[in-house]
Amino acid sequence: MKQFFFFLAFLLLNSCQYFEKKVPSEKELLQKELKSINWKEVDEYPTVTECESIADEKQRQKCFFDVMAQLIQEKLQIDSLSILYPELDTIQVKVTVFPNSKMKFEPQFPKDSVAYDTIKVDSILHARLIDFPKVNPAIKRGIPVKTQFILPVILKAKEEK
C-alpha cells in the first residue's frame, strides 16, 4: 500500500509539469506561421483563359508568359518605337498583375542608358498596352496577390539575308 501512495504521489508531482506548459498565444502562432511562408513564390501563377485548361503548372506558367509577350509584341509592332529607335529590337517590360486583375507595364532599361527617352517610351507603352484579355491574378494560400515579372518583348524580327 505504501508503494501505491508513493506511486500516486510521484504521478501527481510529475503530471503537474504537463499543466504548466505555456500555451502559445494566437499572435505567436500567427508570427510563426507567417515566418514559415515563402513570400517570394506563389501557389498559382497568373493566367489567361487560353492557358487555364493546361494541367501542368510549369506549362501553364509558360503559356501565360508566351501569351503576354505575344500580345505586348503585337500591340507595340504597330507603333513608332521601331521608327524612333531602329536599333531597338527587344525591350524588357516589367509587368505587374494586381489582385484585382489590373495590370501595369513599365519599360526596363539599363541604369546607364541615355540612348532612349524613357519618358517617351513609357508613354507609348501606356498608350498601346490597353484592352488586354482578363488576367486572373496569382494565388497565394487561396488569396489573389500582386505579382511582377519582366518579359523580353521582340519589337522586330531579324531580317533574313
C-alpha positions as CSV (number, residue, x, y, z in Angstrom):
1,M,0.0,0.0,0.0
2,K,2.9,2.3,0.8
3,Q,4.2,1.8,-2.7
4,F,0.8,2.6,-4.2
5,F,0.8,6.0,-2.4
6,F,4.4,6.6,-3.4
7,F,3.5,5.9,-7.0
8,L,0.4,8.1,-6.8
9,A,2.4,11.0,-5.3
10,F,5.1,10.5,-7.9
11,L,2.4,10.5,-10.7
12,L,0.7,13.7,-9.3
13,L,4.0,15.6,-8.9
14,N,5.3,14.7,-12.4
15,S,1.9,15.2,-14.1
16,C,1.8,18.8,-12.9
17,Q,4.5,19.7,-15.4
18,Y,2.1,18.9,-18.2
19,F,-0.3,21.5,-16.9
20,E,2.4,24.1,-16.5
21,K,3.4,24.2,-20.2
22,K,2.8,27.6,-21.7
23,V,0.3,27.6,-24.5
24,P,1.4,29.9,-27.3
25,S,-0.8,32.9,-28.0
26,E,-2.6,33.5,-31.2
27,K,-0.1,36.2,-32.0
28,E,2.9,33.9,-31.5
29,L,1.2,31.2,-33.7
30,L,0.5,33.8,-36.4
31,Q,4.0,35.1,-36.4
32,K,5.4,31.5,-36.6
33,E,3.1,30.7,-39.5
34,L,4.0,34.0,-41.3
35,K,7.7,33.3,-41.0
36,S,7.2,29.8,-42.4
37,I,5.6,31.1,-45.6
38,N,7.8,31.7,-48.6
39,W,6.5,35.1,-49.8
40,K,8.8,35.0,-52.9
41,E,6.7,32.2,-54.5
42,V,3.0,31.9,-55.4
43,D,0.9,28.8,-55.3
44,E,-0.6,29.6,-58.7
45,Y,0.8,31.9,-61.3
46,P,-1.4,34.5,-63.1
47,T,-3.3,33.0,-66.0
48,V,-5.4,33.9,-69.0
49,T,-8.3,31.9,-70.5
50,E,-6.2,30.2,-73.2
51,C,-3.9,28.7,-70.5
52,E,-6.4,27.7,-67.8
53,S,-7.1,24.2,-69.2
54,I,-3.4,23.2,-69.0
55,A,-2.9,20.9,-66.0
56,D,0.8,21.0,-65.7
57,E,1.8,24.1,-63.6
58,K,5.1,24.8,-65.4
59,Q,3.4,24.5,-68.9
60,R,0.5,26.8,-67.7
61,Q,3.1,29.3,-66.5
62,K,5.0,29.2,-69.8
63,C,1.7,29.5,-71.7
64,F,0.8,32.7,-69.7
65,F,4.3,34.3,-70.3
66,D,4.1,33.4,-74.0
67,V,0.6,34.8,-74.5
68,M,1.5,38.0,-72.6
69,A,4.8,38.5,-74.6
70,Q,2.9,37.9,-77.9
71,L,0.1,40.3,-77.0
72,I,2.6,43.0,-76.0
73,Q,4.6,42.4,-79.1
74,E,1.5,42.7,-81.4
75,K,0.4,46.0,-79.7
76,L,3.9,47.5,-80.0
77,Q,4.6,46.5,-83.6
78,I,2.2,49.0,-84.9
79,D,3.8,51.9,-83.1
80,S,6.6,54.3,-83.6
81,L,9.1,52.6,-81.3
82,S,10.8,51.0,-84.2
83,I,10.9,54.3,-86.1
84,L,12.1,56.3,-83.1
85,Y,14.7,53.6,-82.2
86,P,15.5,51.5,-85.2
87,E,18.4,49.8,-83.3
88,L,16.0,48.6,-80.6
89,D,14.9,45.1,-81.5
90,T,13.9,43.9,-78.0
91,I,12.5,45.7,-75.0
92,Q,12.3,44.4,-71.4
93,V,8.8,45.1,-70.0
94,K,8.1,44.8,-66.3
95,V,4.5,43.6,-65.9
96,T,2.6,43.9,-62.6
97,V,-0.6,42.0,-62.2
98,F,-2.6,43.3,-59.2
99,P,-5.0,41.2,-57.1
100,N,-8.0,42.9,-58.8
101,S,-6.7,41.8,-62.3
102,K,-5.5,45.2,-63.3
103,M,-2.1,45.4,-65.0
104,K,0.8,47.9,-65.1
105,F,3.6,48.0,-67.7
106,E,6.9,49.6,-67.3
107,P,9.9,49.6,-69.7
108,Q,13.1,48.4,-68.2
109,F,16.4,50.0,-69.4
110,P,19.9,49.6,-68.2
111,K,20.8,52.1,-65.5
112,D,23.4,53.8,-67.6
113,S,21.2,54.0,-70.7
114,V,20.8,57.5,-72.1
115,A,20.2,56.4,-75.6
116,Y,16.4,56.2,-75.1
117,D,13.9,58.8,-74.0
118,T,12.4,56.7,-71.2
119,I,9.5,59.0,-70.7
120,K,8.5,58.8,-74.4
121,V,8.9,55.0,-74.4
122,D,6.9,54.8,-71.2
123,S,4.1,56.9,-72.6
124,I,4.0,54.8,-75.8
125,L,3.7,51.7,-73.6
126,H,0.8,53.2,-71.6
127,A,-1.0,54.3,-74.8
128,R,-0.6,50.9,-76.6
129,L,-0.8,48.4,-73.8
130,I,-4.6,48.6,-73.2
131,D,-7.6,46.3,-73.7
132,F,-5.9,43.1,-72.7
133,P,-8.0,40.0,-72.1
134,K,-8.8,39.4,-68.5
135,V,-5.9,38.1,-66.5
136,N,-6.6,36.1,-63.4
137,P,-4.1,37.1,-60.7
138,A,-1.6,34.9,-58.9
139,I,-2.9,33.0,-55.9
140,K,-1.1,32.5,-52.5
141,R,-2.9,30.4,-49.9
142,G,-6.2,30.9,-51.7
143,I,-5.9,34.7,-51.8
144,P,-5.2,36.8,-55.0
145,V,-1.8,38.5,-54.7
146,K,0.2,41.0,-56.7
147,T,3.0,39.6,-58.9
148,Q,5.7,41.2,-61.0
149,F,7.8,39.8,-63.8
150,I,9.9,41.0,-66.7
151,L,9.1,39.9,-70.2
152,P,11.5,40.3,-73.1
153,V,9.4,41.6,-76.0
154,I,10.7,41.4,-79.5
155,L,9.9,44.6,-81.4
156,K,11.2,43.4,-84.8
157,A,12.3,40.1,-86.1
158,K,15.8,39.6,-87.5
159,E,15.6,40.0,-91.3
160,E,17.0,37.1,-93.3
161,K,19.6,37.8,-96.0
